[in-house]
Amino acid sequence: MSTIPVPQTAGRPTSRASHTEELLARYRAALVPVFGVPQTVLSHGDGCYVVDVDGKRYLDLLGGIAVNTLGHGHPALVEAITKQASQVMHISNFFTSEPQVELAEKLLEICRAPQGSGVFFANSGAEAIEAAIKLTRRTGRSRIIAMDNAFHGRTTGALALTFKEAYRAPFEPLMPGVTHVPYNDGAALERAVAEAGGDLAAVVLEPIQGEAGVVSADAAYLRLARELTSAAGALLVFDEIQCGMGRTGRWLASHADEVVPDAVTLAKGLAGGVPVGALVTYGEAVTGMLTAGQHGTTFGGNPLACAAGLAVIHTIEGDALLANATEMGRALVDGVTGLRHPRVAGVRGRGLLLAITLTEPVAASAMARAREAGFLVNAVAPDALRLAPPLIIGSAEVASFLAALPGILDGAVSVAASA
Ligand SMILES: *Cc1c(COP(=O)(O)O)cnc(C)c1O
C-alpha cells in the first residue's frame, strides 16, 4: 500500500510478439463479440493492482465494475473460498448449508431489514432483478415505473426496466407495462403513479445510477417514492447492485437517506468477485409474497458463493472498510477538485463510487491514456470517468492517481463515440 506504482514491463516476453496481441486475436476468433475487443488481457492481481500478460502493472480504480470489494487475492477471501471448496461447493436447493443461512442472516442485519424479512440468492445482478420482477407480479398488478437512464441488467425482464435504447431495441418486444420517468423528478413520478392507478405494481430505482454516470437521487425524492408507493399499495424496489455493499461508506446507499424500501437487489460487490446476487424482501408481508415453488435456481445460494459473501462482509466489518470508503472517497473528491484542472468540471457520487466529470467529451481518450500510465478507470460517459476502486484502497494509491491525472487529462483528445 505504500509504494507509488510504476508501470512495469519486467517479465515482458522479448522473443515473440506481445502475448496480449496474440490472446486478443484468439479472443476475436473464439468469443461472441458482444463486449467489443477487450482493452487488454489480465493475468493476475494483488491488492489494488492487476498485472497484464505482458507484465504491465495497473492500479485498479474500477475493481471489476464495483465488484472487487477487497481487491485481488485478499487472504481472507482466498482462505474462505479455498476452505469451502475443499468442504463442499454445491449441494442444490433441496438442501441448505451453514454459510447460506449465515449469509442470509448477515444480509438482513446489514440491510436493516425488520423481523420477518427474507433473502433469495441468485447468481448475478440481472437474476436478482428477475426475482424482484416476479415479486412485483405477486401484487396481482402488472405496471412498473422505472427511471430514465436506469440500468438493471441484460436478461429480457431486466432489459425491460433498463433504459438505453441501444440495449433494448434489437430485442423488442420486451415485457410490457414498464414506464420510464425522468430520474429524481418528483412531479414526473407523481404523474406516472397517478396514471398507473390501481395497476401499479412497483417503482424500481437505483439510489445512485452507476451506469448512467454515477448520478444520485435526492433524499427528498426517495422519500417521495416511498410515500407514493405506500399510498398506491405498490412496492418500492431499490436496485443497489452497484451502489450497495459498503461502496458509498454505508452498507446501502439508501441508508444515507433512511428510506426503507420493500425490496433491495444486491450483487456486484457482495462476494468480492465470486458470482452472486440477492433479493432482500422487507417484512413478513412482502417476504410471504413468493411461496414454495414460485421461484428457484440451481446455483443460487451455493455454499461457495455464500462463504465468499460472508468473508467479504466480515472483512469490511473487521477492517473498518466502510470508514475507509468514506475517507478515501473524500480524498479522491478533494484531490481531484483541488487540481483545478481546466478539463475537470467536478466529481459526482459518494464514497468509492465516483465520476470525474469533464468539460469536454474526452473520457475515452483519457481512459486509454490512464491505462498507458498504469491506471484502470472507466469512461462511463463521453464526458465522465468512473472510479469504483476496491474498498481497501489507501492514501498512497489515491495520491499516485492524483499525481498522474493532470498528465492523463492534458493530452486527452475528443474521439468519435464508439459503438
Ligand atoms: C451491474 C448491474 C446490474 C446487472 O448485474 P449483472 O450481474 O451484470 O447481471 C443491475 N443493476 C445495476 C444497478 C447494476 O449496476
Residues whose N, C-alpha, C, O or C-beta is under 5 A from the ligand:
A	BS01	LIG	S124 G125 A126 E127 F151 H152 G153 E206 G210 D239 I241 Q242 A267
